[in-house]
């Protein structure tokens, strides 16, 4: 795998969700740390890195004090229907349906806003600006660089041990789906940082002229988005 290099670092600092997210520097740093460790667990896994990853997850949970991402209107409607089941307390199926299934709404809603392909590459959940703002968390052409990364990885025939990576990614996805969306952003951004690192490595496999061209395109793209956003009006 090629080294990221100066152009790769510049590319990483220009990714849209860093510019538009509105997250505090500390929370972004937590997301970056988790995303980088996830990237390292994907590249060269080790137990020590996995334990550090878990420690940062625990630290983030202590700081955020997360609450379940339940829609209170939906939850109240579900609770009001419990009286329709006379054997609710003794019927495990009724209890599962009416006491647990509402979490699926949180999962679907959070993943649609934070980690769906459309949100990542086309129209992220810019809740501090406009939830329908037409800009993805990553650049649209990052799809191409992700392809270049996996093509390069395939050609190198590098066998990965995913024993630590899969649980780490599972933790991030579980937290993204379970908790309130404003808090889930910390963990979803960790996944986005992971994808950004993969994309930057793919970007680094191109020629210096191509890298410079995309850097210029990225800057112009971001300046255009900043100009059309009333919040950031240039």
GUKOL-608008 format. One record per atom (N, C-alpha, C, O): atom name; residue number from 0; y, z, x. Coordinates in steps of 0.1 Angstrom, whole numbers, plus 5000, padded with zeros to 4 digits. Layout:
BEGIN
  atom   nr     y     z     x
    CA  NUM     Y     Z     X
...
This chain:
BEGIN
  atom   nr     y     z     x
     N    0  4988  5000  5008
    CA    0  5000  5000  5000
     C    0  5013  5000  5009
     O    0  5013  5008  5018
     N    1  5023  4992  5005
    CA    1  5035  4991  5013
     C    1  5043  5004  5011
     O    1  5042  5011  5001
     N    2  5051  5007  5021
    CA    2  5060  5018  5020
     C    2  5072  5014  5010
     O    2  5075  5003  5009
     N    3  5077  5024  5004
    CA    3  5088  5022  4994
     C    3  5100  5016  5001
     O    3  5106  5006  4996
     N    4  5105  5022  5011
    CA    4  5117  5017  5018
     C    4  5130  5019  5011
     O    4  5130  5025  5001
     N    5  5141  5015  5018
    CA    5  5154  5017  5013
     C    5  5156  5011  4999
     O    5  5162  5017  4990
     N    6  5153  4998  4998
    CA    6  5154  4991  4985
     C    6  5146  4997  4974
     O    6  5151  4998  4963
     N    7  5134  5002  4977
    CA    7  5126  5009  4967
     C    7  5133  5022  4963
     O    7  5133  5025  4951
     N    8  5139  5030  4972
    CA    8  5146  5042  4968
     C    8  5158  5039  4959
     O    8  5160  5045  4949
     N    9  5165  5028  4963
    CA    9  5177  5024  4954
     C    9  5172  5020  4941
     O    9  5178  5023  4930
     N   10  5161  5013  4940
    CA   10  5155  5009  4927
     C   10  5152  5021  4919
     O   10  5154  5021  4907
     N   11  5146  5031  4925
    CA   11  5142  5043  4918
     C   11  5154  5050  4912
     O   11  5153  5056  4901
     N   12  5165  5051  4920
    CA   12  5177  5058  4915
     C   12  5184  5051  4903
     O   12  5192  5057  4897
     N   13  5180  5038  4901
    CA   13  5187  5030  4891
     C   13  5179  5029  4878
     O   13  5184  5023  4868
     N   14  5168  5035  4877
    CA   14  5160  5034  4865
     C   14  5168  5040  4853
     O   14  5174  5050  4854
     N   15  5167  5033  4842
    CA   15  5176  5036  4830
     C   15  5175  5051  4825
     O   15  5186  5057  4822
     N   16  5164  5057  4825
    CA   16  5163  5070  4819
     C   16  5170  5081  4828
     O   16  5174  5091  4823
     N   17  5172  5078  4840
    CA   17  5180  5087  4849
     C   17  5195  5086  4845
     O   17  5202  5096  4846
     N   18  5199  5074  4842
    CA   18  5213  5072  4839
     C   18  5217  5076  4825
     O   18  5228  5082  4823
     N   19  5208  5074  4815
    CA   19  5212  5076  4801
     C   19  5206  5088  4794
     O   19  5209  5091  4783
     N   20  5197  5095  4801
    CA   20  5189  5106  4794
     C   20  5198  5117  4789
     O   20  5195  5123  4779
     N   21  5208  5121  4797
    CA   21  5216  5133  4794
     C   21  5209  5146  4797
     O   21  5214  5157  4794
     N   22  5197  5145  4804
    CA   22  5190  5157  4808
     C   22  5198  5164  4820
     O   22  5204  5158  4828
     N   23  5197  5177  4820
    CA   23  5203  5185  4831
     C   23  5196  5181  4845
     O   23  5184  5178  4845
     N   24  5203  5182  4856
    CA   24  5197  5179  4869
     C   24  5184  5187  4872
     O   24  5175  5182  4877
     N   25  5184  5200  4867
    CA   25  5173  5208  4870
     C   25  5160  5204  4862
     O   25  5150  5203  4868
     N   26  5162  5200  4850
    CA   26  5151  5196  4842
     C   26  5146  5182  4847
     O   26  5134  5179  4847
     N   27  5155  5174  4851
    CA   27  5151  5161  4857
     C   27  5143  5163  4870
     O   27  5134  5156  4873
     N   28  5147  5173  4878
    CA   28  5140  5177  4890
     C   28  5126  5181  4887
     O   28  5117  5178  4894
     N   29  5125  5190  4876
    CA   29  5111  5194  4872
     C   29  5103  5182  4868
     O   29  5091  5181  4872
     N   30  5108  5172  4861
    CA   30  5101  5160  4857
     C   30  5098  5152  4869
     O   30  5086  5147  4870
     N   31  5107  5151  4878
    CA   31  5105  5143  4890
     C   31  5093  5149  4899
     O   31  5085  5142  4904
     N   32  5094  5162  4900
    CA   32  5083  5169  4908
     C   32  5069  5167  4901
     O   32  5060  5164  4909
     N   33  5069  5168  4888
    CA   33  5056  5166  4881
     C   33  5051  5151  4883
     O   33  5040  5149  4885
     N   34  5061  5142  4881
    CA   34  5058  5128  4882
     C   34  5053  5124  4896
     O   34  5044  5116  4898
     N   35  5060  5130  4906
    CA   35  5056  5127  4920
     C   35  5042  5132  4923
     O   35  5034  5126  4929
     N   36  5040  5145  4919
    CA   36  5026  5151  4921
     C   36  5015  5143  4914
     O   36  5004  5141  4919
     N   37  5019  5138  4902
    CA   37  5009  5130  4894
     C   37  5006  5117  4902
     O   37  4995  5112  4903
     N   38  5017  5111  4908
    CA   38  5015  5099  4916
     C   38  5006  5102  4928
     O   38  4998  5094  4932
     N   39  5009  5113  4935
    CA   39  5001  5117  4946
     C   39  4986  5120  4942
     O   39  4977  5116  4950
     N   40  4984  5126  4931
    CA   40  4970  5128  4926
     C   40  4963  5115  4923
     O   40  4951  5114  4924
     N   41  4971  5105  4919
    CA   41  4965  5092  4917
     C   41  4962  5085  4930
     O   41  4952  5077  4931
     N   42  4971  5087  4940
    CA   42  4969  5080  4953
     C   42  4959  5087  4961
     O   42  4949  5081  4965
     N   43  4962  5099  4965
    CA   43  4954  5107  4974
     C   43  4952  5121  4969
     O   43  4959  5130  4973
     N   44  4943  5123  4959
    CA   44  4942  5136  4953
     C   44  4937  5147  4962
     O   44  4930  5145  4971
     N   45  4942  5160  4959
    CA   45  4937  5171  4966
     C   45  4939  5183  4957
     O   45  4947  5183  4948
     N   46  4931  5194  4959
    CA   46  4931  5206  4951
     C   46  4945  5213  4952
     O   46  4950  5218  4942
     N   47  4950  5213  4964
    CA   47  4963  5220  4966
     C   47  4974  5213  4958
     O   47  4982  5220  4952
     N   48  4974  5200  4958
    CA   48  4984  5193  4950
     C   48  4982  5196  4935
     O   48  4992  5197  4928
     N   49  4970  5196  4931
    CA   49  4967  5199  4916
     C   49  4972  5213  4913
     O   49  4977  5215  4902
     N   50  4970  5223  4922
    CA   50  4974  5236  4919
     C   50  4989  5238  4918
     O   50  4995  5245  4910
     N   51  4996  5230  4927
    CA   51  5011  5230  4927
     C   51  5015  5224  4914
     O   51  5025  5228  4908
     N   52  5009  5213  4910
    CA   52  5012  5207  4897
     C   52  5011  5217  4886
     O   52  5020  5218  4877
     N   53  5000  5224  4885
    CA   53  4998  5234  4874
     C   53  5009  5245  4875
     O   53  5014  5249  4865
     N   54  5012  5249  4887
    CA   54  5023  5259  4889
     C   54  5036  5254  4883
     O   54  5043  5262  4877
     N   55  5040  5242  4886
    CA   55  5052  5236  4881
     C   55  5052  5235  4865
     O   55  5062  5237  4859
     N   56  5040  5231  4860
    CA   56  5039  5231  4845
     C   56  5041  5244  4839
     O   56  5048  5246  4829
     N   57  5035  5255  4845
    CA   57  5037  5268  4840
     C   57  5051  5272  4841
     O   57  5057  5278  4832
     N   58  5058  5269  4852
    CA   58  5072  5272  4854
     C   58  5081  5265  4843
     O   58  5089  5272  4838
     N   59  5078  5253  4841
    CA   59  5085  5245  4830
     C   59  5083  5252  4817
     O   59  5093  5253  4809
     N   60  5071  5256  4814
    CA   60  5068  5262  4801
     C   60  5076  5276  4800
     O   60  5081  5279  4789
     N   61  5076  5283  4810
    CA   61  5084  5296  4810
     C   61  5098  5294  4808
     O   61  5105  5301  4800
     N   62  5104  5284  4814
    CA   62  5118  5281  4813
     C   62  5121  5275  4799
     O   62  5131  5279  4793
     N   63  5113  5266  4794
    CA   63  5116  5259  4781
     C   63  5113  5268  4769
     O   63  5119  5267  4759
     N   64  5103  5277  4771
    CA   64  5098  5285  4759
     C   64  5096  5275  4747
     O   64  5102  5277  4737
     N   65  5087  5266  4749
    CA   65  5085  5255  4739
     C   65  5080  5260  4725
     O   65  5073  5270  4724
     N   66  5084  5253  4715
    CA   66  5079  5256  4702
     C   66  5072  5243  4697
     O   66  5075  5232  4701
     N   67  5062  5245  4688
    CA   67  5055  5234  4683
     C   67  5064  5224  4676
     O   67  5073  5228  4669
     N   68  5061  5211  4678
    CA   68  5070  5201  4672
     C   68  5067  5198  4658
     O   68  5065  5186  4655
     N   69  5066  5208  4649
    CA   69  5063  5205  4635
     C   69  5075  5202  4627
     O   69  5086  5209  4629
     N   70  5074  5193  4619
    CA   70  5085  5190  4609
     C   70  5085  5200  4598
     O   70  5075  5201  4591
     N   71  5095  5208  4597
    CA   71  5095  5220  4588
     C   71  5094  5215  4573
     O   71  5088  5222  4565
     N   72  5100  5204  4570
    CA   72  5099  5199  4556
     C   72  5085  5196  4553
     O   72  5080  5199  4542
     N   73  5078  5189  4562
    CA   73  5064  5185  4560
     C   73  5056  5198  4560
     O   73  5047  5199  4551
     N   74  5058  5207  4568
    CA   74  5051  5219  4569
     C   74  5052  5227  4556
     O   74  5042  5233  4551
     N   75  5064  5228  4551
    CA   75  5067  5235  4538
     C   75  5059  5229  4527
     O   75  5054  5235  4518
     N   76  5059  5215  4527
    CA   76  5052  5208  4516
     C   76  5037  5211  4517
     O   76  5031  5212  4506
     N   77  5032  5211  4529
    CA   77  5018  5214  4530
     C   77  5014  5228  4526
     O   77  5004  5230  4519
     N   78  5023  5237  4530
    CA   78  5020  5251  4527
     C   78  5021  5253  4512
     O   78  5013  5261  4506
     N   79  5030  5246  4505
    CA   79  5031  5248  4491
     C   79  5019  5242  4483
     O   79  5017  5246  4471
     N   80  5011  5234  4489
    CA   80  4999  5228  4483
     C   80  4987  5237  4485
     O   80  4976  5234  4479
     N   81  4988  5247  4493
    CA   81  4976  5255  4496
     C   81  4970  5261  4483
     O   81  4958  5264  4482
     N   82  4979  5264  4474
    CA   82  4974  5271  4461
     C   82  4965  5262  4453
     O   82  4959  5266  4444
     N   83  4966  5248  4456
    CA   83  4957  5239  4449
     C   83  4942  5240  4453
     O   83  4934  5235  4446
     N   84  4940  5248  4463
    CA   84  4926  5250  4468
     C   84  4922  5264  4466
     O   84  4925  5273  4474
     N   85  4916  5267  4455
    CA   85  4912  5281  4452
     C   85  4904  5288  4462
     O   85  4904  5300  4464
     N   86  4896  5280  4470
    CA   86  4887  5286  4480
     C   86  4893  5284  4494
     O   86  4886  5282  4504
     N   87  4907  5283  4495
    CA   87  4913  5280  4507
     C   87  4909  5289  4519
     O   87  4906  5284  4530
     N   88  4909  5302  4517
    CA   88  4906  5312  4527
     C   88  4892  5310  4532
     O   88  4889  5313  4544
     N   89  4883  5306  4524
    CA   89  4869  5305  4528
     C   89  4864  5291  4531
     O   89  4853  5289  4536
     N   90  4872  5281  4528
    CA   90  4868  5267  4529
     C   90  4874  5262  4542
     O   90  4886  5260  4543
     N   91  4865  5261  4553
    CA   91  4870  5257  4566
     C   91  4876  5243  4566
     O   91  4886  5240  4573
     N   92  4871  5234  4557
    CA   92  4877  5220  4557
     C   92  4891  5220  4551
     O   92  4900  5214  4557
     N   93  4893  5228  4541
    CA   93  4907  5229  4535
     C   93  4916  5235  4546
     O   93  4928  5231  4547
     N   94  4912  5245  4553
    CA   94  4920  5252  4563
     C   94  4924  5242  4574
     O   94  4935  5242  4579
     N   95  4914  5234  4578
    CA   95  4917  5224  4589
     C   95  4927  5214  4584
     O   95  4936  5210  4592
     N   96  4924  5209  4572
    CA   96  4933  5198  4567
     C   96  4947  5203  4565
     O   96  4957  5196  4569
     N   97  4949  5215  4559
    CA   97  4962  5220  4556
     C   97  4969  5229  4566
     O   97  4981  5232  4565
     N   98  4961  5233  4576
    CA   98  4967  5242  4586
     C   98  4968  5236  4600
     O   98  4975  5241  4609
     N   99  4961  5225  4602
    CA   99  4961  5219  4616
     C   99  4965  5204  4616
     O   99  4971  5200  4626
     N  100  4962  5197  4605
    CA  100  4965  5183  4606
     C  100  4980  5179  4607
     O  100  4983  5168  4611
     N  101  4989  5188  4603
    CA  101  5003  5185  4604
     C  101  5007  5183  4619
     O  101  5017  5176  4621
     N  102  4999  5188  4628
    CA  102  5003  5185  4643
     C  102  5001  5171  4646
     O  102  5007  5166  4655
     N  103  4993  5163  4639
    CA  103  4992  5149  4641
     C  103  5005  5142  4639
     O  103  5008  5132  4645
     N  104  5013  5147  4630
    CA  104  5026  5141  4627
     C  104  5035  5142  4640
     O  104  5042  5133  4643
     N  105  5034  5154  4646
    CA  105  5042  5156  4658
     C  105  5037  5147  4669
     O  105  5045  5141  4676
     N  106  5024  5145  4671
    CA  106  5019  5136  4681
     C  106  5023  5122  4679
     O  106  5029  5116  4688
     N  107  5022  5117  4667
    CA  107  5025  5103  4664
     C  107  5040  5101  4666
     O  107  5044  5091  4672
     N  108  5048  5110  4661
    CA  108  5063  5109  4662
     C  108  5068  5110  4677
     O  108  5075  5102  4681
     N  109  5063  5120  4684
    CA  109  5067  5121  4698
     C  109  5063  5110  4707
     O  109  5071  5105  4715
     N  110  5050  5105  4705
    CA  110  5046  5094  4713
     C  110  5053  5081  4710
     O  110  5056  5073  4718
     N  111  5056  5079  4697
    CA  111  5064  5068  4693
     C  111  5078  5068  4699
     O  111  5083  5057  4703
     N  112  5084  5079  4700
    CA  112  5097  5080  4705
     C  112  5098  5080  4721
     O  112  5107  5075  4727
     N  113  5088  5086  4727
    CA  113  5089  5089  4741
     C  113  5080  5081  4750
     O  113  5083  5078  4761
     N  114  5068  5077  4745
    CA  114  5058  5071  4754
     C  114  5052  5058  4749
     O  114  5042  5053  4754
     N  115  5057  5053  4738
    CA  115  5051  5040  4733
     C  115  5056  5029  4742
     O  115  5067  5030  4748
     N  116  5049  5018  4743
    CA  116  5054  5006  4751
     C  116  5068  5002  4747
     O  116  5076  4998  4756
     N  117  5071  5002  4734
    CA  117  5084  4998  4730
     C  117  5095  5007  4735
     O  117  5105  5003  4740
     N  118  5092  5020  4735
    CA  118  5102  5030  4740
     C  118  5103  5029  4755
     O  118  5115  5030  4760
     N  119  5093  5027  4762
    CA  119  5093  5026  4777
     C  119  5101  5014  4782
     O  119  5109  5014  4791
     N  120  5099  5002  4775
    CA  120  5104  4990  4781
     C  120  5115  4983  4772
     O  120  5121  4973  4776
     N  121  5117  4988  4760
    CA  121  5126  4981  4751
     C  121  5137  4990  4744
     O  121  5148  4986  4744
     N  122  5133  5001  4739
    CA  122  5142  5009  4730
     C  122  5139  5023  4730
     O  122  5133  5028  4721
     N  123  5141  5030  4742
    CA  123  5138  5044  4743
     C  123  5145  5053  4733
     O  123  5155  5049  4727
     N  124  5141  5065  4732
    CA  124  5147  5075  4722
     C  124  5159  5081  4729
     O  124  5157  5092  4735
     N  125  5170  5075  4728
    CA  125  5182  5080  4734
     C  125  5189  5089  4724
     O  125  5200  5086  4718
     N  126  5183  5101  4722
    CA  126  5187  5110  4711
     C  126  5201  5115  4713
     O  126  5208  5120  4703
     N  127  5206  5116  4725
    CA  127  5220  5121  4728
     C  127  5230  5110  4726
     O  127  5242  5113  4725
     N  128  5226  5098  4724
    CA  128  5235  5086  4722
     C  128  5232  5080  4708
     O  128  5240  5081  4699
     N  129  5221  5074  4707
    CA  129  5217  5067  4695
     C  129  5202  5065  4696
     O  129  5197  5058  4705
     N  130  5194  5070  4686
    CA  130  5180  5068  4687
     C  130  5175  5054  4686
     O  130  5163  5051  4688
     N  131  5184  5045  4682
    CA  131  5181  5030  4681
     C  131  5188  5022  4692
     O  131  5189  5010  4690
     N  132  5192  5029  4703
    CA  132  5199  5021  4713
     C  132  5189  5012  4720
     O  132  5178  5016  4724
     N  133  5193  4999  4721
    CA  133  5183  4989  4726
     C  133  5182  4988  4741
     O  133  5186  4979  4747
     N  134  5176  4999  4747
    CA  134  5174  4999  4761
     C  134  5162  5008  4764
     O  134  5161  5019  4758
     N  135  5152  5003  4772
    CA  135  5140  5010  4775
     C  135  5143  5021  4785
     O  135  5153  5021  4792
     N  136  5133  5030  4787
    CA  136  5134  5040  4797
     C  136  5133  5034  4811
     O  136  5139  5039  4821
     N  137  5125  5024  4812
    CA  137  5124  5016  4825
     C  137  5129  5002  4822
     O  137  5132  4998  4811
     N  138  5131  4994  4833
    CA  138  5135  4980  4831
     C  138  5124  4972  4825
     O  138  5112  4975  4828
     N  139  5128  4962  4817
    CA  139  5117  4954  4811
     C  139  5108  4947  4822
     O  139  5096  4946  4819
     N  140  5114  4943  4833
    CA  140  5106  4937  4843
     C  140  5098  4946  4851
     O  140  5090  4942  4860
     N  141  5098  4959  4848
    CA  141  5089  4968  4855
     C  141  5075  4965  4851
     O  141  5065  4969  4858
     N  142  5073  4959  4840
    CA  142  5059  4955  4836
     C  142  5053  4946  4846
     O  142  5041  4947  4850
     N  143  5061  4937  4852
    CA  143  5057  4928  4862
     C  143  5054  4935  4875
     O  143  5044  4933  4882
     N  144  5062  4945  4879
    CA  144  5060  4953  4891
     C  144  5048  4962  4890
     O  144  5041  4964  4899
     N  145  5045  4967  4878
    CA  145  5033  4975  4875
     C  145  5021  4966  4877
     O  145  5010  4970  4883
     N  146  5022  4954  4872
    CA  146  5011  4944  4874
     C  146  5009  4941  4889
     O  146  4997  4941  4894
     N  147  5020  4940  4897
    CA  147  5018  4937  4911
     C  147  5012  4949  4918
     O  147  5004  4948  4927
     N  148  5015  4961  4914
    CA  148  5009  4973  4920
     C  148  4994  4973  4918
     O  148  4987  4974  4927
     N  149  4990  4971  4905
    CA  149  4975  4972  4903
     C  149  4968  4960  4909
     O  149  4956  4961  4913
     N  150  4975  4948  4910
    CA  150  4969  4937  4916
     C  150  4967  4940  4931
     O  150  4956  4937  4937
     N  151  4977  4946  4937
    CA  151  4976  4949  4952
     C  151  4966  4960  4954
     O  151  4958  4959  4964
     N  152  4965  4970  4945
    CA  152  4955  4980  4946
     C  152  4941  4975  4944
     O  152  4932  4979  4951
     N  153  4939  4965  4936
    CA  153  4926  4959  4934
     C  153  4922  4951  4946
     O  153  4910  4951  4950
     N  154  4931  4944  4952
    CA  154  4928  4936  4964
     C  154  4925  4945  4976
     O  154  4917  4941  4985
     N  155  4931  4957  4976
    CA  155  4928  4966  4988
     C  155  4915  4973  4986
     O  155  4910  4979  4996
     N  156  4909  4972  4974
    CA  156  4895  4978  4971
     C  156  4895  4992  4975
     O  156  4886  4997  4981
     N  157  4906  4999  4971
    CA  157  4907  5014  4974
     C  157  4901  5022  4962
     O  157  4907  5022  4951
     N  158  4890  5028  4965
    CA  158  4883  5036  4954
     C  158  4891  5050  4953
     O  158  4892  5057  4962
     N  159  4895  5053  4940
    CA  159  4902  5065  4938
     C  159  4893  5076  4931
     O  159  4885  5073  4923
     N  160  4896  5088  4935
    CA  160  4889  5099  4929
     C  160  4899  5105  4918
     O  160  4910  5110  4922
     N  161  4896  5103  4906
    CA  161  4905  5106  4895
     C  161  4902  5120  4889
     O  161  4907  5124  4878
     N  162  4894  5128  4896
    CA  162  4890  5141  4891
     C  162  4902  5150  4888
     O  162  4901  5158  4879
     N  163  4912  5150  4896
    CA  163  4924  5158  4894
     C  163  4935  5151  4886
     O  163  4942  5157  4879
     N  164  4935  5137  4888
    CA  164  4946  5130  4881
     C  164  4944  5130  4866
     O  164  4954  5132  4859
     N  165  4932  5128  4861
    CA  165  4929  5127  4847
     C  165  4933  5140  4839
     O  165  4940  5140  4829
     N  166  4929  5152  4844
    CA  166  4933  5164  4838
     C  166  4949  5166  4838
     O  166  4955  5171  4829
     N  167  4955  5163  4850
    CA  167  4969  5164  4851
     C  167  4977  5155  4841
     O  167  4986  5160  4834
     N  168  4972  5143  4840
    CA  168  4978  5134  4830
     C  168  4976  5139  4816
     O  168  4984  5138  4807
     N  169  4964  5144  4814
    CA  169  4960  5150  4800
     C  169  4969  5161  4797
     O  169  4974  5162  4785
     N  170  4973  5170  4806
    CA  170  4982  5181  4803
     C  170  4995  5176  4799
     O  170  5001  5181  4789
     N  171  5001  5166  4806
    CA  171  5014  5161  4803
     C  171  5014  5154  4789
     O  171  5023  5156  4781
     N  172  5003  5146  4786
    CA  172  5003  5140  4773
     C  172  5001  5150  4762
     O  172  5007  5148  4751
     N  173  4993  5160  4764
    CA  173  4991  5170  4754
     C  173  5004  5178  4751
     O  173  5008  5180  4739
     N  174  5011  5181  4761
    CA  174  5024  5188  4759
     C  174  5034  5179  4753
     O  174  5042  5184  4744
     N  175  5035  5167  4757
    CA  175  5044  5157  4751
     C  175  5042  5156  4736
     O  175  5051  5155  4728
     N  176  5029  5156  4731
    CA  176  5026  5155  4717
     C  176  5028  5167  4709
     O  176  5031  5167  4697
     N  177  5026  5179  4715
    CA  177  5025  5191  4708
     C  177  5038  5198  4705
     O  177  5040  5204  4695
     N  178  5048  5197  4715
    CA  178  5060  5205  4713
     C  178  5072  5197  4708
     O  178  5071  5185  4707
     N  179  5082  5205  4705
    CA  179  5094  5199  4699
     C  179  5100  5188  4709
     O  179  5099  5189  4721
     N  180  5104  5177  4703
    CA  180  5107  5164  4711
     C  180  5117  5167  4722
     O  180  5116  5161  4732
     N  181  5128  5175  4719
    CA  181  5138  5177  4729
     C  181  5132  5184  4742
     O  181  5137  5182  4753
     N  182  5122  5192  4740
    CA  182  5115  5199  4751
     C  182  5104  5190  4756
     O  182  5101  5191  4768
     N  183  5098  5182  4748
    CA  183  5087  5173  4753
     C  183  5092  5163  4762
     O  183  5084  5158  4770
     N  184  5105  5160  4762
    CA  184  5111  5150  4771
     C  184  5108  5154  4786
     O  184  5106  5145  4794
     N  185  5108  5166  4789
    CA  185  5106  5171  4803
     C  185  5092  5165  4808
     O  185  5091  5161  4819
     N  186  5082  5166  4799
    CA  186  5069  5162  4803
     C  186  5066  5147  4801
     O  186  5059  5141  4809
     N  187  5073  5141  4791
    CA  187  5072  5127  4790
     C  187  5079  5120  4802
     O  187  5074  5109  4806
     N  188  5090  5125  4806
    CA  188  5097  5119  4817
     C  188  5089  5120  4830
     O  188  5090  5112  4839
     N  189  5080  5131  4831
    CA  189  5071  5131  4843
     C  189  5062  5119  4843
     O  189  5060  5114  4854
     N  190  5057  5115  4831
    CA  190  5049  5104  4830
     C  190  5057  5091  4834
     O  190  5052  5082  4841
     N  191  5069  5091  4829
    CA  191  5078  5079  4832
     C  191  5081  5078  4847
     O  191  5081  5068  4853
     N  192  5083  5090  4854
    CA  192  5085  5090  4868
     C  192  5072  5085  4875
     O  192  5073  5077  4885
     N  193  5061  5088  4870
    CA  193  5048  5083  4876
     C  193  5048  5068  4875
     O  193  5045  5061  4885
     N  194  5051  5063  4863
    CA  194  5051  5048  4861
     C  194  5062  5042  4870
     O  194  5060  5031  4876
     N  195  5073  5049  4872
    CA  195  5084  5044  4880
     C  195  5079  5043  4895
     O  195  5083  5033  4902
     N  196  5072  5053  4900
    CA  196  5067  5052  4913
     C  196  5057  5041  4915
     O  196  5058  5034  4925
     N  197  5048  5039  4905
    CA  197  5039  5027  4906
     C  197  5047  5014  4906
     O  197  5044  5005  4914
     N  198  5057  5013  4898
    CA  198  5065  5001  4897
     C  198  5073  4999  4910
     O  198  5074  4987  4915
     N  199  5078  5009  4916
    CA  199  5086  5008  4929
     C  199  5076  5003  4940
     O  199  5080  4995  4948
     N  200  5064  5008  4940
    CA  200  5054  5003  4950
     C  200  5051  4988  4948
     O  200  5051  4981  4957
     N  201  5050  4984  4935
    CA  201  5048  4970  4932
     C  201  5060  4962  4936
     O  201  5059  4951  4941
     N  202  5072  4967  4933
    CA  202  5085  4961  4937
     C  202  5085  4959  4952
     O  202  5090  4949  4957
     N  203  5080  4969  4960
    CA  203  5080  4968  4975
     C  203  5071  4958  4980
     O  203  5071  4955  4992
     N  204  5062  4952  4972
    CA  204  5053  4942  4977
     C  204  5059  4928  4977
     O  204  5053  4918  4982
     N  205  5071  4927  4971
    CA  205  5078  4914  4971
     C  205  5086  4912  4983
     O  205  5088  4921  4991
     N  206  5092  4900  4985
    CA  206  5100  4897  4997
     C  206  5113  4905  4996
     O  206  5118  4908  4986
     N  207  5120  4907  5008
    CA  207  5133  4913  5008
     C  207  5143  4906  5000
     O  207  5151  4912  4993
     N  208  5143  4893  4999
    CA  208  5152  4885  4991
     C  208  5150  4888  4976
     O  208  5160  4890  4969
     N  209  5137  4889  4972
    CA  209  5134  4891  4958
     C  209  5139  4906  4955
     O  209  5144  4908  4944
     N  210  5136  4915  4964
    CA  210  5140  4929  4961
     C  210  5156  4930  4960
     O  210  5160  4936  4950
     N  211  5163  4923  4968
    CA  211  5178  4923  4967
     C  211  5182  4917  4954
     O  211  5191  4922  4948
     N  212  5176  4906  4950
    CA  212  5179  4899  4938
     C  212  5177  4908  4926
     O  212  5186  4909  4917
     N  213  5166  4916  4926
    CA  213  5164  4925  4914
     C  213  5173  4937  4915
     O  213  5177  4942  4904
     N  214  5177  4942  4926
    CA  214  5186  4953  4927
     C  214  5200  4949  4921
     O  214  5206  4956  4914
     N  215  5204  4937  4924
    CA  215  5217  4931  4919
     C  215  5215  4930  4904
     O  215  5224  4934  4896
     N  216  5204  4925  4899
    CA  216  5201  4923  4885
     C  216  5201  4937  4878
     O  216  5207  4938  4867
     N  217  5195  4947  4884
    CA  217  5195  4960  4878
     C  217  5209  4966  4877
     O  217  5212  4972  4866
     N  218  5217  4964  4887
    CA  218  5231  4970  4887
     C  218  5239  4963  4876
     O  218  5246  4970  4868
     N  219  5238  4950  4875
    CA  219  5245  4942  4864
     C  219  5240  4946  4850
     O  219  5248  4948  4841
     N  220  5227  4948  4849
    CA  220  5221  4952  4836
     C  220  5226  4966  4832
     O  220  5229  4967  4820
     N  221  5226  4975  4841
    CA  221  5231  4988  4838
     C  221  5246  4989  4835
     O  221  5250  4995  4825
     N  222  5254  4981  4842
    CA  222  5268  4980  4840
     C  222  5271  4975  4826
     O  222  5280  4979  4819
     N  223  5263  4965  4822
    CA  223  5264  4959  4809
     C  223  5261  4969  4798
     O  223  5268  4971  4788
     N  224  5250  4977  4800
    CA  224  5246  4987  4790
     C  224  5256  4998  4789
     O  224  5259  5003  4779
     N  225  5262  5002  4801
    CA  225  5272  5012  4801
     C  225  5284  5007  4793
     O  225  5291  5015  4787
     N  226  5287  4995  4795
    CA  226  5300  4989  4789
     C  226  5298  4988  4774
     O  226  5308  4990  4766
     N  227  5286  4985  4768
    CA  227  5285  4984  4754
     C  227  5282  4997  4747
     O  227  5281  4997  4735
     N  228  5281  5008  4755
    CA  228  5278  5021  4749
     C  228  5291  5028  4748
     O  228  5298  5031  4758
     N  229  5295  5032  4735
    CA  229  5308  5039  4733
     C  229  5308  5052  4741
     O  229  5319  5056  4746
     N  230  5297  5058  4743
    CA  230  5297  5071  4750
     C  230  5301  5070  4765
     O  230  5307  5079  4770
     N  231  5297  5058  4770
    CA  231  5300  5056  4784
     C  231  5310  5045  4787
     O  231  5311  5040  4798
     N  232  5318  5041  4777
    CA  232  5326  5029  4777
     C  232  5334  5028  4791
     O  232  5341  5037  4794
     N  233  5332  5017  4798
    CA  233  5338  5015  4811
     C  233  5353  5010  4809
     O  233  5360  5008  4818
